[in-house]
């Protein structure tokens, strides 16, 4: 049975599992980290003799069951290592050792924290492939100027190049969630590689403040970083109007402002 407090929705439909599998890069010699392995619905498909697969599961009951299955029939689960732990607390770079790819069927309520945890070891990650709530996926891929563009969009696009690959109906899961889901591919690196930001965390805190109150103009949100004249001059230097709002700015715009006001 799924545990509601953990946001568990298992990908029960074999047809959808195969469709997802076909979108994933599966080269020999790669290391994959699977977040939320569950009963091994995707673990078994991702496993291969020439591939290392670290299956992370926070539910002790499920982790024990999956480990027992792997130990009982290792030929059916080649290269699989089961890790019982919280993806938010694990040092994935240490667990994997080198470069890695990530797949995960993420609990909807902690999608953003998991992504931010992954981005902390972005230098090691080649790609992230996640099944998440469709509404959140739309926000992740949103571009400047649209109503869905916000801090999550900017942070994800700073580190990666996200794309929605599949829209998945509730009926593909057991128990079915109340909302539609999506498979998002995030290839790394993102805009970060072009912007020459020296302090990622400081920059993202700056962007977060810019989006803090979406109904206010950027000029008002930027008050912690300077007086009215300094902010007006910075906006003018970046060819931005005094009534500009954060959702209108590209990451390059944020980077220019950050250099001038930080």
N, C-alpha and C positions, 0 to 999 in steps of 0.2 A: 504494500500500500504506500501511496505517496504521502509525504509529510508536508502538510500545508505550511507550517512555520518555516520550512526550508524552500518553499516555492517550487516544489518538485512537479515537473510535467515531463514524463518520459516519452521519447520519440518512438512510439509503438508501431507506426506504419512503415512496413519494410520498403514500400515503394518510395516514400519520401526519404528514407535513409539512403537508398541507392542514388536518388537524384542529388542529394547533398554530396555523397561520396564522389560523384562524377565531377564536381566542381573543385575538388581539393587537389593540390599538387601532391604527388606521392612518389618522390624520388628515392632511390636507394641511398642509404647512408645518412638519412635525415633523422633528426630527433624531434618528436612531437610531444607536446604536453596537452593532454585532454583535461579540461576543467568540467567537473560534473559528470563523471563517467557513468553514474547510475548503475544499471544492471549490465553495462557493457554493450548497450545497443549499437553505438558507433565504434566502440573499442575493437570489437571483433573484426569490423570491416577495415579499420585503419591498420590493424596489426599486419606485419610482414616480416619475413626472416631477416631482411637487410635493413630494417628500420627499427629504431628505438622508440617506444611509446610509453610515456609516463602518464598513467591514468590517475588523476587526482579526484578524490571523492570525500566530501566533508561528513557524510552520513556513515557513522561507524558500522552500522548494520549492512549497508550496501557495500562498503569497502571490503568488509570481511567476506561477504558472499562472492564478490568479484575475485578477490585474492584466492579463495578456495577453488573457484572455477579454473583460474589460470594454473594453479598448482596441480589440479587433477588432470588437466589436458593441455599441457604446455604447447603441444604441436598445433592446437587450434588457436592459440594466443601467442604467436611468436613475437619476441621482443617486448612483451608487455610487462611493465613494472607498476604495481598498484601502490599508491601512496594515500594513506588516510590523513587528510589535513584540510585546512581552510586555505583556499587560494589567496585570500587577502593577507594571510600571515606567512605563506611560504615564500622563500627566496627562490623564485623559479630559475634564475640564472645559475644559482648554486646547484639546484636539483638537476638541471639539465646538463650543466657543465660547459656547453659551448653554444653555438647558434641553434635556434629552435624555431619551430612553427607551433601555433596554438590553435586548437579547436575547442569549442565549448558550447554546450547547451546551458545558457546562463539563467539563473533565477532572475526574474524580471526586476525584483526590488533592489538588487545590488549590482545591476549591470554597470552603472557608472563607476562605483568604487573598484570593481574588478578591472575595468579598463584602465583606470588611473594607476592601479597596482602594476598592471602589465607594462604600461608606458615607462615605469621607473627602470625597467631593464630593456628599453626599446633598442639599445645598441646591439642586443643579442637576438632580437626577434626578426625573422624574415617576413612573416605574415601572421595575421590573426583571422580566424574564421569562426564567427559566433552566430548562434541562433538566439534571437532576442525578440522582444515585443516590437511589432511593426512600427508603432508610434515612435519608439525610441530610435529605431533604425532610420526613420525619415528625418529625425532631428540630427542624427550623426552625419548624414550625407548632405544636409541642407547647405545651400550656398548663400553668400551675403545678399541681402535685399529681400529675402523671403521671410515669411512669418515664423517658420520653424528654425531659422538660424539663430543660434545662441551660443552660450559658453561651451556646451558639450560639443557642438559642431566644430567650433574653433579649436578646442583641445584635441579632438580626434584627428582633425585635418592638419594640425601642427605636427603630429607624430606619424600620420599614416595617410594613405589614399583610399578612402572607403567607398564601397560600392554595394548596393543591394543586388544580390544575385537571384534570390528566390523569395517569393511570398508564400508562407506556409499556413494552411487553414488550421483552426483549432482541432478539427477532427483527426489530425495527424498525431496527436498526443493523447496519453492516458495519465491522469485525467485530462480532459480537454480544458485549456485555459478559456477565459471569457473573451479574449482578444486574439487577433491575428498575430502571427509571428513572421519573422524574416531571417534569411541567412545573409549576413553581411561579411564581405571579404575586405580586409584592411591590409594592404601591402605597405611595408615600411621601406625607406623612410617617407615622411610626408614633407610639408612645407618647411619644417625645421631645418632640412638640409640646405635650403637656399637662404635662410634669414640670418645666419651667423649670430644667433642669440647666445650670449655667454652663460646665462643663468636661466635654465628652463623654468624652474619652480617660481622664481621671482617674476618672470614674464607672464606665466599663466595666472599668478595672483593678480597682476595688473589687468589682464584681460577679464578676469572674474569681476573685478571692481567695475570695469567698464560696462559689464552686463548686469550689475547688481540690481538696478532698478530700471527695467526696460521702458517704463513709461516716461522716464526722464531723459533729457538730452544728454549726450556724451559730455558736454561741457559741465553739467551739474554732477555727473558721476565722477568726474576727474578732479573734483575739489580737493581730495586728500593729497594730490600730487602737485599742487601749485595754486597761486592766486589767479584771479580772473584774467589779468593781462598775460601771465605766463601760459595759461591754457589757451587763450585766444590766439596768441602768437604761434603756439605749437600746432593748433588746428590749421591755421592759415599756411604754415610752412609745409603741411602735409596735403594742402589743397582740399581741405575739408571745411564745410560750412559750419557756422557757429551753432546751427540747430541740428547738426548731424547726430544720429543715434548709433549705438554700438552695432546693431544688426545690419547696418549699411557698410561696415568696414571689412575689408579683407585682412588676412593675417599680415600681409605686407604693410597695410596701413597701421595696424596695431603695433607692429615692430618699430615703425618710424616714430610713433607717438611715445612708445616705451623708451626709446633712446633719448628723446628730448626731455621727458618729464621724470624719469625714474631717478 
